[in-house]
Structures are given as C-alpha cells and as structure tokens.
Amino acid sequence: MTLWRGIAPFILVLIMLASWAYAPMQAHAHAVAELMVPEPNTQMNESPPKVEIHFNEQIETGIGGIQVLDSTSKPVTEEKHTISEDRKGISLNLPKLGEGVYTVSYSVVSADGHPVSGSYIFVVGNPPNARDASAFDLHKQLGHSGHGASTEVTVSELLLYLSRGLYYAALLLSTGLMLWYGMLKDKTEVQRRQFSKWGLWTIRGMLVISLFYVFIHARELMEGQPTSDWGKLFTKTEVGISWLILIALALLGFLVLKSGSGIIKMLWAAALLILEGFNGHAAAYEPKWYSLLLDIVHLAGAAIWAGGLAFLLVLWLEERKDAGRFAVAFSRAAWISIVVLTITGLLSTFLFLPNLSYLFYTSWGILLVIKTVLVLFVIVTGALLRLRVRRGDLPSGSLLKVDVSLMAAIIIVVGIFTYISPLPANTPFSKHLMGTDKHLTLRITPNVPGENQFIVKVWLPEKDGKPNEPKRVKLLLRSLDKPDLGAIEVPVEQYKDEEIDTFPDFTKATYQTKGPFIPFPGKWKAEIRILTQEDDEIVHSEEFRNY
C-alpha cells in the first residue's frame, strides 16, 4: 500500500503526458487530402484521363464521392468513382474534355467518422471567358470603349428600334416574296402580275430602309468619334463591310426581279438571309456553324411565312379566286414554317442562354416570351385559316387581317430584341467595410465566370503603436446555387499596393491573385478568413453574383 502511494503520482503524471501527446493526434486523425491529380489550379494542354485524390488516412467506402463539373456547373460524367485498395484514394474516370474550366468537388468521410470535403479547379486548353452582354458590343470592333452593350430598352433608342423593325419587315417580305416566286409552280397571270408589282415595291422598300437602317446604326456606333473613323467603320470592321454588302444586294434586287428565273430569285433571297445570320446574335456563339445554321433556317422559315401571308392578303384584295388557289399552297407551307420556327427558336434559346431562368434577367428574354405568346396566337389563327381552305372555302378576310397584324407585332418585337443582348451584363464586384476590429476591401474584376483578378485588403488595429499585420489571409469561394460543393480556395499572395488608402492607427496588408477561380456563373459567397498575430480568426463573408 505504501508502495502504491509512492508511485501513484508518477503514474498520474505519465497518464497526463500521454493524454496531452495523444490529444492533438486524435484531433487531426481524420483524413486530409495529400495529393490531387490534376493538381489544383493547373492548366493542361489535354484532357486528363481521370481525377484522383489521395488522403493521409483511410476513408469510408460507402459514403461520399467525387464529381467533376463543367463551366455550366453540370457533371461531365455519370460514371461512379472508385476507392483504392488501401482505402486512402478516390478516383473518377473522365471522358475526353474540351477546352474549359472544370471544378473537382469531393466529399468523403474518414474512418473515424469525420466528414472531409473541398473543391478546386483545373483548366484544359485556353478557353475564352464566359460570354455575357459585352460579347455583343459592336463598339469593340472599332476600338471604342465606354458604350457597353444594350441590355434594356430606353426611350432614346426608339429610333434605333424603329429602323430595325422596318428593316426586318423589308427583309422578310422581300426575301419571302422571292422564295415564293421560286417555290410556286404553275403561276396564274394574276399571280405573276402581283409578283412583279409588289416585288418592285418590296425591293424599293428594302433599299430605302436598308440605307436608313445603316445610317441610324452607323451614327449610333460613331457617336463622339472623329470623322476619320467613319472610313474605318466601313473598311476595317465586319459589321461595316456587311452593311456595304447589304446595300449592294438591295440594289442588285432590281435586276433579280426582272429575271424570269425562280432559282436566281431564291439565291438572292438566300444571300440576304445568310448575310443577316452573320450579323445576328448567332455569330457570337460556338460552334458557329451550328448557331448560324439555326439562325439562317429560322430566318428562312420566317420569310416564307411572312412573305406568303402578305402575298395572300394582296391576292385576296385583288382576286379572291386566285387567293383561294394560293391559300392551298400557303397553308401547307405555313405549317411547315411554324414547326421550323418553333424548333430552331427553341434550339437557339438553349444555345444562347445557360438556362431558362435567364429569360427573366433581361428585356431580351421578356420580349422572347412576348414573341412566343404572339406565335401561339398565329398558330390558332393559322389553324382556322387552314380549316377553311381544307373545306374548300375562301380565306376569311378577318382572319387574314388578324394574322397580318400578329405578323407586324412579331416583326416589331424581333426588331427590338435582336439588338438587345440575350445575356445580362456583368459588373465588377467591389466592397469596402469599416469596423473597429478591422477594415476590409474585396474586389473581383471583371466578375465573370472564368478569369478574374481578386484583391483583398486588410487593415488591423495597431498594437501599442506597432504595426499589426495578419499571420495569414485566406479567400474562399462558395457556390450558393450548389451548397453541396466544397469551398474553392483562391490562392491570394501579398503584394505592394500603390493606392493611397491608409487609416490612422491601422496596419494595411494587401493580397491579390488572378485566375479562373469562378468556374461557372451563379450566386457566390466570398469568405475572407484572417488569422491575427494572437491566433484569433476573423471571418467575413460577402455575397455576389455573375451571369
């Protein structure tokens, strides 16, 4: 008993020392990612065959996983991950990836039951930044700045939109009439006479309106610019050269109209529609051949419907029997055109917009919804007209007038929304916070999915009049749209700041980096973690979004 009392204090000391030594090991016994392939924030020339993450401890096999997201935040594969034999690694085989920014997100559970998650990015090739309203800014071709792409309708732009509405009306009516001349077999004398008469009026209108359209748009582009740049506009830019081609084709239309060949007329119409396709939103999207094909086919369908409907109304006013004969061919072609317009319109919308919620972010989307409603009314009106024609009745004058009114409304809407960017405009994020324990500045420029510059400035109160810089500053990005994704660490490093933004009794520390650490558009939370010299952690968060 005396012996036990003598050694008991030593045993207690040994137990306390063992507990002290073991405690930190226990606290850090959960798995930590030691090796990642590809490494975080790397740029690769070719697609990696798989992603791998190796941990320092074993992980559970039946819980968690790993996924790779593309620049639209969608998984690149549905394949299941695999766990290594030693249960310290997790991997996922990848399909061949194209150029882009990819996000690796993992969430596992260590053998001791501790959840471990995180995210990081890697880049394949040299992808361009994600597209927003700036992609549709024609001023950039001229080297101008400060204008920006239009994303909303304003009163001051009504003249611009009027010119576009008139231009689309002239384009669709003139090309539609020429296409119908080539498609319609066994034309009656009345139809030939009306083709010549109204064809001449549409060509005249096409020339005059094209000149008005080019003048209004050129004046808008060159506002505030030197007169010498006007020559540059029409000789050095794609849009200016295309306007010269447009006027040349409009003049050529008079010769084409005199030609008796339907093929020549259809080729002239096709040239105008293709030219317009290269000037539209489709020219800004990839794959370009696909977006242009959709746009040109959509324009052709619209021209056949609009030109045919206008010609049907002309015949109805001139000679009802000829209108009835033409209505048989028109009703069949109109339905095909509506189907083509619907399919190409849907495919183009999915190509232009990351998702359908973008319809409500800009005037472009709202106008597209209005256009869709008008097209639904056209379908109903067309069905009633077709029903009369199939019964052998003449087209109803009231229905024809309703259909023409709907056509005019659609053309006005199209004239406006083809000038507006389908995507919202991104703006740089900048926030400055003042406080007693810290001042903070966070800047993300230009705040787009892809390459950005990140700047973090921290001011901490001086201690006894001495400088007080933080031990460490971390910047984390968390997706608010995908809360299951782990945080992406932005590797900011200290730099010498030349800006004069000092505060009395505070020490400034500045950090920055540049890279594609915003891999896809959406709502984000930036989390700044500051570790002070006293090992206290200060955490501040700011929410922002981009498109």
C-alpha positions as CSV (number, residue, x, y, z in Angstrom):
1,M,0.0,0.0,0.0
2,T,2.8,2.3,0.9
3,L,4.5,1.4,-2.5
4,W,1.3,2.3,-4.4
5,R,1.1,5.7,-2.7
6,G,4.7,6.3,-3.7
7,I,4.3,5.6,-7.4
8,A,0.7,6.8,-7.9
9,P,1.8,10.4,-8.5
10,F,4.3,9.3,-11.2
11,I,1.6,7.1,-12.9
12,L,-0.8,10.1,-12.9
13,V,1.9,12.3,-14.5
14,L,2.5,9.7,-17.2
15,I,-1.2,9.4,-17.9
16,M,-1.5,13.2,-18.2
17,L,1.6,13.4,-20.5
18,A,0.2,10.6,-22.7
19,S,-3.2,12.3,-22.9
20,W,-1.6,15.6,-23.8
21,A,0.5,13.9,-26.5
22,Y,-2.3,11.9,-27.9
23,A,-5.0,14.6,-27.9
24,P,-3.6,16.6,-30.9
25,M,-3.1,13.3,-32.8
26,Q,-6.7,12.5,-32.2
27,A,-7.9,15.9,-33.3
28,H,-6.1,15.5,-36.6
29,A,-6.7,11.8,-37.2
30,H,-9.4,12.5,-39.8
31,A,-8.4,12.3,-43.4
32,V,-6.6,15.2,-45.1
33,A,-6.1,15.4,-48.9
34,E,-2.4,15.0,-49.5
35,L,-2.2,14.6,-53.3
36,M,-4.6,15.7,-56.0
37,V,-4.3,14.8,-59.7
38,P,-4.7,17.1,-61.6
39,E,-3.2,19.5,-59.1
40,P,-5.4,22.4,-58.1
41,N,-5.3,25.5,-60.3
42,T,-3.3,23.8,-63.1
43,Q,-3.7,24.4,-66.8
44,M,-3.4,21.3,-69.0
45,N,-3.0,21.0,-72.8
46,E,-5.0,17.9,-73.0
47,S,-7.9,16.3,-71.1
48,P,-6.8,14.2,-68.1
49,P,-7.9,10.6,-68.1
50,K,-9.2,10.8,-64.6
51,V,-9.1,12.8,-61.3
52,E,-7.6,11.3,-58.2
53,I,-7.4,12.5,-54.6
54,H,-5.2,10.7,-52.1
55,F,-5.7,11.1,-48.3
56,N,-3.3,10.5,-45.4
57,E,-5.9,8.3,-43.6
58,Q,-8.4,5.7,-44.7
59,I,-11.9,6.8,-45.8
60,E,-15.3,5.1,-45.8
61,T,-16.2,3.3,-49.0
62,G,-19.9,3.6,-48.9
63,I,-20.4,7.3,-48.2
64,G,-19.5,10.4,-50.2
65,G,-17.9,10.7,-53.6
66,I,-16.2,12.9,-56.2
67,Q,-17.5,14.7,-59.2
68,V,-16.2,17.0,-62.0
69,L,-18.4,19.9,-63.2
70,D,-18.1,21.8,-66.4
71,S,-18.4,25.6,-67.0
72,T,-22.2,25.3,-66.8
73,S,-21.9,23.5,-63.4
74,K,-23.1,20.2,-64.9
75,P,-21.3,16.9,-64.2
76,V,-19.1,15.8,-67.1
77,T,-19.8,12.1,-66.5
78,E,-22.3,9.8,-64.7
79,E,-19.7,7.2,-64.1
80,K,-19.2,6.0,-60.5
81,H,-16.0,6.8,-58.6
82,T,-13.7,4.0,-57.3
83,I,-11.8,3.6,-54.0
84,S,-8.2,2.4,-53.9
85,E,-7.4,-0.9,-52.2
86,D,-5.8,0.8,-49.2
87,R,-8.9,3.0,-48.9
88,K,-6.8,6.1,-49.0
89,G,-7.6,7.2,-52.5
90,I,-10.7,8.1,-54.5
91,S,-10.7,8.5,-58.3
92,L,-13.1,9.1,-61.2
93,N,-12.5,8.2,-64.9
94,L,-13.3,11.1,-67.2
95,P,-14.5,11.3,-70.8
96,K,-12.4,13.5,-73.2
97,L,-12.9,17.0,-72.0
98,G,-12.9,20.0,-74.3
99,E,-11.4,23.4,-73.5
100,G,-12.8,24.8,-70.4
101,V,-12.6,25.4,-66.6
102,Y,-13.6,22.4,-64.6
103,T,-14.4,22.0,-60.9
104,V,-13.4,19.0,-58.9
105,S,-15.6,18.6,-55.9
106,Y,-15.1,15.8,-53.3
107,S,-16.9,14.9,-50.1
108,V,-15.8,11.8,-48.1
109,V,-16.0,10.5,-44.6
110,S,-12.7,9.5,-42.8
111,A,-12.5,6.2,-41.0
112,D,-13.1,8.0,-37.7
113,G,-16.4,9.4,-39.0
114,H,-15.2,12.9,-39.7
115,P,-16.6,14.5,-43.0
116,V,-14.0,15.9,-45.3
117,S,-14.9,18.0,-48.4
118,G,-13.4,20.5,-50.7
119,S,-13.3,21.8,-54.3
120,Y,-10.7,23.1,-56.7
121,I,-10.4,24.0,-60.4
122,F,-8.3,22.9,-63.3
123,V,-8.2,24.2,-66.8
124,V,-8.0,22.4,-70.1
125,G,-6.6,24.3,-73.1
126,N,-7.1,28.1,-73.4
127,P,-10.8,28.6,-73.0
128,P,-12.3,32.1,-73.6
129,N,-14.1,33.8,-70.7
130,A,-17.7,33.0,-70.4
131,R,-20.0,35.1,-72.6
132,D,-22.1,38.0,-71.2
133,A,-23.5,41.2,-72.7
134,S,-20.1,42.5,-73.6
135,A,-19.8,39.8,-76.3
136,F,-22.5,41.7,-78.3
137,D,-20.8,45.1,-78.1
138,L,-20.1,46.3,-81.7
139,H,-18.1,49.3,-80.4
140,K,-15.2,47.0,-79.5
141,Q,-14.6,46.3,-83.2
142,L,-13.9,50.0,-83.6
143,G,-11.7,50.1,-80.5
144,H,-14.2,52.3,-78.7
145,S,-14.9,52.0,-75.0
146,G,-17.4,53.3,-72.5
147,H,-20.5,52.4,-74.6
148,G,-21.3,48.9,-73.4
149,A,-23.9,46.6,-74.9
150,S,-27.5,47.4,-74.6
151,T,-29.4,45.2,-72.2
152,E,-32.5,47.3,-71.7
153,V,-35.0,49.3,-73.8
154,T,-34.8,53.1,-73.3
155,V,-36.9,55.9,-74.9
156,S,-33.8,57.4,-76.5
157,E,-33.3,54.2,-78.5
158,L,-36.8,54.1,-80.1
159,L,-35.5,55.5,-83.4
160,L,-32.9,52.7,-83.5
161,Y,-35.5,50.1,-82.8
162,L,-37.9,51.6,-85.4
163,S,-35.1,51.3,-88.1
164,R,-34.6,47.6,-87.1
165,G,-38.4,46.9,-87.1
166,L,-38.7,48.4,-90.6
167,Y,-35.6,46.6,-91.7
168,Y,-36.8,43.2,-90.6
169,A,-40.2,43.8,-92.2
170,A,-38.5,44.7,-95.5
171,L,-36.0,41.8,-95.3
172,L,-38.7,39.1,-94.6
173,L,-41.2,40.5,-97.1
174,S,-38.7,40.9,-100.0
175,T,-36.9,37.6,-99.4
176,G,-40.2,35.8,-98.7
177,L,-41.8,37.0,-102.0
178,M,-38.7,35.9,-103.9
179,L,-38.7,32.5,-102.3
180,W,-42.4,32.0,-103.1
181,Y,-41.8,33.0,-106.7
182,G,-39.3,30.1,-107.0
183,M,-41.4,27.6,-105.0
184,L,-44.8,28.3,-106.6
185,K,-45.4,26.2,-109.7
186,D,-48.0,27.0,-112.4
187,K,-48.4,30.6,-111.5
188,T,-51.6,32.3,-112.8
189,E,-51.5,35.5,-114.8
190,V,-52.9,37.4,-111.8
191,Q,-50.2,35.9,-109.5
192,R,-47.4,36.8,-112.0
193,R,-48.7,40.4,-112.2
194,Q,-48.9,40.8,-108.5
195,F,-45.4,39.2,-108.0
196,S,-44.0,41.9,-110.4
197,K,-46.0,44.8,-108.9
198,W,-45.4,44.0,-105.2
199,G,-41.9,42.6,-105.8
200,L,-40.9,46.1,-107.1
201,W,-42.4,47.8,-104.1
202,T,-40.6,45.4,-101.6
203,I,-37.3,45.9,-103.4
204,R,-37.7,49.7,-103.3
205,G,-38.6,49.4,-99.6
206,M,-35.6,47.1,-99.0
207,L,-33.2,49.6,-100.5
208,V,-34.6,52.7,-98.8
209,I,-35.0,51.1,-95.4
210,S,-31.5,49.5,-95.6
211,L,-30.0,52.9,-96.2
212,F,-32.0,54.3,-93.2
213,Y,-31.0,51.3,-91.1
214,V,-27.3,51.6,-91.9
215,F,-27.3,55.4,-91.3
216,I,-29.0,55.2,-87.9
217,H,-26.8,52.3,-86.7
218,A,-23.6,53.9,-88.0
219,R,-24.4,57.2,-86.4
220,E,-25.0,55.4,-83.1
221,L,-21.7,53.5,-83.3
222,M,-19.7,56.6,-84.3
223,E,-21.2,58.9,-81.7
224,G,-18.5,61.0,-80.2
225,Q,-15.8,59.6,-82.5
226,P,-13.7,61.5,-85.0
227,T,-14.9,61.8,-88.6
228,S,-11.8,59.9,-89.8
229,D,-13.1,56.8,-88.1
230,W,-16.1,56.6,-90.5
231,G,-13.8,55.2,-93.2
232,K,-12.5,52.6,-90.7
233,L,-16.1,51.6,-89.9
234,F,-16.9,50.6,-93.5
235,T,-13.5,49.2,-94.4
236,K,-12.0,47.6,-91.2
237,T,-14.9,46.1,-89.4
238,E,-17.1,43.1,-90.1
239,V,-20.3,45.0,-89.4
240,G,-19.4,47.9,-91.7
241,I,-18.4,45.6,-94.6
242,S,-21.6,43.6,-94.2
243,W,-23.6,46.8,-94.4
244,L,-21.9,47.7,-97.8
245,I,-22.8,44.1,-99.0
246,L,-26.4,44.6,-97.8
247,I,-26.8,47.8,-99.8
248,A,-25.2,46.2,-102.9
249,L,-27.6,43.2,-102.6
250,A,-30.6,45.6,-102.2
251,L,-29.5,47.4,-105.5
252,L,-29.0,44.0,-107.2
253,G,-32.6,43.1,-106.3
254,F,-33.9,45.3,-109.1
255,L,-32.0,43.2,-111.7
256,V,-33.0,40.0,-110.0
257,L,-36.7,41.0,-110.1
258,K,-36.5,41.4,-113.9
259,S,-35.1,38.0,-114.3
260,G,-37.6,35.3,-115.1
261,S,-35.6,32.6,-113.2
262,G,-37.0,31.5,-109.9
263,I,-33.6,30.0,-109.0
264,I,-31.9,33.4,-109.3
265,K,-34.6,35.0,-107.1
266,M,-34.2,32.3,-104.5
267,L,-30.4,32.6,-104.5
268,W,-30.7,36.4,-104.0
269,A,-33.1,35.8,-101.0
270,A,-30.7,33.2,-99.6
271,A,-27.8,35.6,-99.8
272,L,-29.6,38.3,-97.8
273,L,-30.7,35.8,-95.2
274,I,-27.2,34.4,-94.8
275,L,-25.8,37.9,-94.5
276,E,-28.3,38.7,-91.8
277,G,-27.4,35.4,-90.0
278,F,-23.8,36.5,-89.8
279,N,-24.8,39.9,-88.3
280,G,-27.1,38.4,-85.6
281,H,-26.5,37.0,-82.1
282,A,-25.7,33.6,-83.6
283,A,-22.4,34.9,-84.9
284,A,-21.2,35.2,-81.2
285,Y,-21.8,31.6,-80.3
286,E,-19.9,28.4,-80.7
287,P,-20.0,26.1,-82.5
288,K,-20.5,28.9,-85.0
289,W,-21.7,26.6,-87.9
290,Y,-24.4,25.3,-85.7
291,S,-25.6,28.6,-84.3
292,L,-25.5,30.2,-87.8
293,L,-27.4,27.3,-89.4
294,L,-30.1,27.6,-86.8
295,D,-30.4,31.3,-87.3
296,I,-30.5,31.2,-91.1
297,V,-33.0,28.4,-91.2
298,H,-35.1,30.3,-88.7
299,L,-35.0,33.4,-90.9
300,A,-35.9,31.4,-93.9
301,G,-38.9,29.9,-92.2
302,A,-40.0,33.4,-91.1
303,A,-39.5,34.8,-94.6
304,I,-41.7,32.0,-96.1
305,W,-44.4,32.6,-93.6
306,A,-44.3,36.4,-93.6
307,G,-43.9,36.8,-97.4
308,G,-46.6,34.2,-98.2
309,L,-49.0,35.7,-95.7
310,A,-48.5,39.2,-97.2
311,F,-48.9,37.9,-100.7
312,L,-52.1,36.0,-99.7
313,L,-53.6,39.3,-98.4
314,V,-52.6,41.1,-101.7
315,L,-54.3,38.4,-103.8
316,W,-57.4,38.4,-101.5
317,L,-57.8,42.1,-102.1
318,E,-57.2,41.7,-105.9
319,E,-58.8,38.5,-106.9
320,R,-60.5,36.1,-104.4
321,K,-60.3,33.0,-106.6
322,D,-56.5,33.4,-107.0
323,A,-56.3,33.9,-103.3
324,G,-58.1,30.6,-102.8
325,R,-55.7,28.8,-105.1
326,F,-52.6,30.3,-103.4
327,A,-54.1,29.6,-99.9
328,V,-53.9,25.9,-100.5
329,A,-50.1,26.0,-101.1
330,F,-49.6,28.7,-98.4
331,S,-51.5,26.9,-95.6
332,R,-49.3,23.8,-96.1
333,A,-46.0,25.8,-96.2
334,A,-47.1,28.0,-93.3
335,W,-47.5,25.0,-91.0
336,I,-44.1,23.7,-92.0
337,S,-42.6,27.1,-91.4
338,I,-44.2,27.4,-88.0
339,V,-42.8,24.0,-87.0
340,V,-39.4,25.0,-88.3
341,L,-39.6,28.4,-86.4
342,T,-40.6,26.6,-83.2
343,I,-37.8,24.0,-83.3
344,T,-35.0,26.4,-84.4
345,G,-36.2,29.0,-81.9
346,L,-36.1,26.6,-79.0
347,L,-32.7,25.3,-80.0
348,S,-31.3,28.8,-80.4
349,T,-32.7,29.8,-77.0
350,F,-31.0,26.9,-75.3
351,L,-27.8,27.8,-77.1
352,F,-27.9,31.5,-76.2
353,L,-28.9,31.0,-72.5
354,P,-27.3,28.9,-69.8
355,N,-30.8,28.0,-68.5
356,L,-34.4,29.2,-68.9
357,S,-34.2,31.4,-65.8
358,Y,-32.2,33.9,-67.8
359,L,-35.4,34.7,-69.7
360,F,-36.3,37.0,-66.8
361,Y,-33.0,38.7,-66.4
362,T,-33.1,41.0,-69.5
363,S,-35.5,42.7,-71.8
364,W,-34.4,40.2,-74.5
365,G,-35.9,37.3,-72.5
366,I,-39.1,39.2,-71.7
367,L,-39.5,40.1,-75.4
368,L,-38.9,36.5,-76.4
369,V,-41.7,35.4,-74.0
370,I,-44.0,38.0,-75.7
371,K,-43.0,36.8,-79.1
372,T,-43.8,33.2,-78.1
373,V,-47.3,34.3,-77.0
374,L,-47.8,36.0,-80.3
375,V,-46.7,32.9,-82.2
376,L,-49.2,30.8,-80.2
377,F,-52.0,33.2,-81.5
378,V,-50.6,32.8,-85.0
379,I,-50.9,29.0,-84.7
380,V,-54.5,29.3,-83.7
381,T,-55.3,31.8,-86.5
382,G,-53.4,29.7,-89.0
383,A,-55.3,26.6,-87.9
384,L,-58.7,28.4,-88.5
385,L,-57.5,29.6,-91.9
386,R,-56.3,26.1,-92.9
387,L,-59.6,24.6,-91.8
388,R,-61.5,26.9,-94.1
389,V,-59.1,26.1,-97.0
390,R,-59.5,22.4,-96.5
391,R,-63.3,22.7,-96.6
392,G,-62.9,24.5,-100.0
393,D,-63.9,27.9,-98.6
394,L,-62.1,31.2,-99.5
395,P,-59.8,32.6,-96.8
396,S,-61.6,34.8,-94.2
397,G,-60.7,38.4,-94.6
398,S,-61.0,39.0,-90.8
399,L,-58.7,36.1,-90.1
400,L,-56.2,37.3,-92.7
401,K,-56.1,40.8,-91.1
402,V,-55.6,39.3,-87.7
403,D,-52.8,37.1,-89.0
404,V,-51.1,40.1,-90.7
405,S,-51.5,42.2,-87.5
406,L,-49.8,39.4,-85.5
407,M,-47.0,39.2,-88.1
408,A,-46.5,43.0,-87.8
409,A,-46.4,42.8,-84.0
410,I,-43.9,39.9,-84.1
411,I,-41.6,41.8,-86.5
412,I,-41.6,44.8,-84.2
413,V,-40.7,42.6,-81.3
414,V,-37.9,40.9,-83.3
415,G,-36.6,44.3,-84.5
416,I,-36.1,45.3,-80.8
417,F,-34.8,42.1,-79.2
418,T,-32.3,41.3,-81.9
419,Y,-30.4,44.5,-80.8
420,I,-30.5,43.7,-77.1
421,S,-28.1,41.3,-75.6
422,P,-29.6,37.9,-74.6
423,L,-27.4,37.8,-71.6
424,P,-27.1,40.2,-68.7
425,A,-24.1,42.5,-68.2
426,N,-21.6,41.5,-65.5
427,T,-20.2,44.3,-63.4
428,P,-17.0,44.2,-61.2
429,F,-17.6,43.5,-57.6
430,S,-16.2,45.9,-55.0
431,K,-16.9,46.2,-51.3
432,H,-15.3,48.1,-48.6
433,L,-16.1,47.5,-44.9
434,M,-15.2,49.7,-41.9
435,G,-15.0,48.3,-38.4
436,T,-13.3,48.7,-35.0
437,D,-11.5,45.4,-35.2
438,K,-10.7,45.5,-38.9
439,H,-11.3,47.3,-42.3
440,L,-11.7,45.2,-45.4
441,T,-11.8,45.6,-49.1
442,L,-12.7,42.9,-51.6
443,R,-12.5,43.4,-55.4
444,I,-13.3,40.9,-58.1
445,T,-12.7,42.2,-61.6
446,P,-14.4,41.8,-64.1
447,N,-16.6,39.4,-62.1
448,V,-17.3,36.9,-64.9
449,P,-17.2,33.1,-64.9
450,G,-13.5,32.3,-65.8
451,E,-10.5,34.6,-65.5
452,N,-10.7,37.3,-62.8
453,Q,-8.4,39.4,-60.7
454,F,-9.0,39.1,-56.9
455,I,-7.8,41.8,-54.5
456,V,-8.2,41.6,-50.7
457,K,-7.1,44.4,-48.4
458,V,-7.0,44.1,-44.7
459,W,-6.4,46.8,-42.0
460,L,-5.9,45.6,-38.4
461,P,-5.6,47.9,-35.4
462,E,-2.0,48.6,-34.3
463,K,-0.8,47.1,-31.0
464,D,0.8,49.7,-28.7
465,G,1.6,51.8,-31.7
466,K,3.4,48.9,-33.5
467,P,2.4,47.5,-37.0
468,N,0.0,44.6,-36.8
469,E,-0.2,42.5,-39.9
470,P,-2.3,39.3,-40.1
471,K,-0.4,36.0,-39.9
472,R,-2.5,34.6,-42.8
473,V,-5.3,35.7,-45.1
474,K,-7.4,33.1,-47.0
475,L,-10.1,33.8,-49.6
476,L,-12.7,31.0,-50.2
477,L,-15.5,31.0,-52.7
478,R,-18.6,29.0,-52.1
479,S,-21.4,28.4,-54.6
480,L,-24.8,29.4,-53.2
481,D,-26.5,27.6,-56.0
482,K,-24.7,24.4,-55.2
483,P,-24.3,24.3,-51.4
484,D,-23.1,20.7,-51.5
485,L,-19.9,21.8,-53.3
486,G,-16.9,22.4,-51.1
487,A,-15.2,25.8,-50.9
488,I,-12.8,26.8,-53.6
489,E,-9.7,28.3,-52.2
490,V,-8.3,31.4,-54.1
491,P,-4.6,31.4,-53.5
492,V,-4.0,35.1,-52.8
493,E,-0.5,36.4,-52.2
494,Q,0.8,39.6,-50.7
495,Y,1.8,42.4,-53.0
496,K,2.9,46.0,-52.7
497,D,-0.1,48.3,-53.1
498,E,0.4,51.7,-54.6
499,E,-3.1,53.0,-53.7
500,I,-3.3,55.7,-51.0
501,D,-5.9,54.3,-48.7
502,T,-4.3,54.4,-45.3
503,F,-6.2,54.7,-42.0
504,P,-4.7,56.1,-38.8
505,D,-3.7,53.5,-36.2
506,F,-4.3,50.7,-38.6
507,T,-1.8,48.5,-40.5
508,K,-2.6,47.6,-44.1
509,A,-1.9,44.2,-45.7
510,T,-2.8,43.6,-49.4
511,Y,-3.2,40.4,-51.3
512,Q,-4.0,39.5,-54.9
513,T,-4.1,36.8,-57.5
514,K,-5.5,36.2,-60.9
515,G,-7.1,33.1,-62.3
516,P,-10.3,31.2,-63.3
517,F,-11.4,30.6,-59.7
518,I,-15.1,31.3,-60.6
519,P,-15.7,28.3,-62.7
520,F,-19.4,28.8,-63.6
521,P,-22.0,31.6,-63.3
522,G,-24.4,32.0,-60.5
523,K,-24.6,33.2,-56.9
524,W,-21.4,33.1,-54.8
525,K,-20.2,33.8,-51.3
526,A,-16.7,35.1,-50.8
527,E,-15.4,34.2,-47.4
528,I,-12.3,36.1,-46.1
529,R,-10.6,34.3,-43.2
530,I,-8.0,36.4,-41.3
531,L,-5.6,34.9,-38.7
532,T,-4.3,37.5,-36.3
533,Q,-0.9,37.5,-34.6
534,E,-2.8,36.3,-31.5
535,D,-4.1,33.3,-33.4
536,D,-7.7,34.7,-33.4
537,E,-9.6,34.1,-36.6
538,I,-11.8,36.8,-38.1
539,V,-14.2,35.7,-40.7
540,H,-16.2,38.0,-43.0
541,S,-18.4,37.0,-45.9
542,E,-19.8,38.8,-48.9
543,E,-22.3,37.6,-51.5
544,F,-22.2,38.4,-55.2
545,R,-23.3,37.0,-58.5
546,N,-22.4,36.9,-62.1
547,Y,-24.0,35.6,-65.3
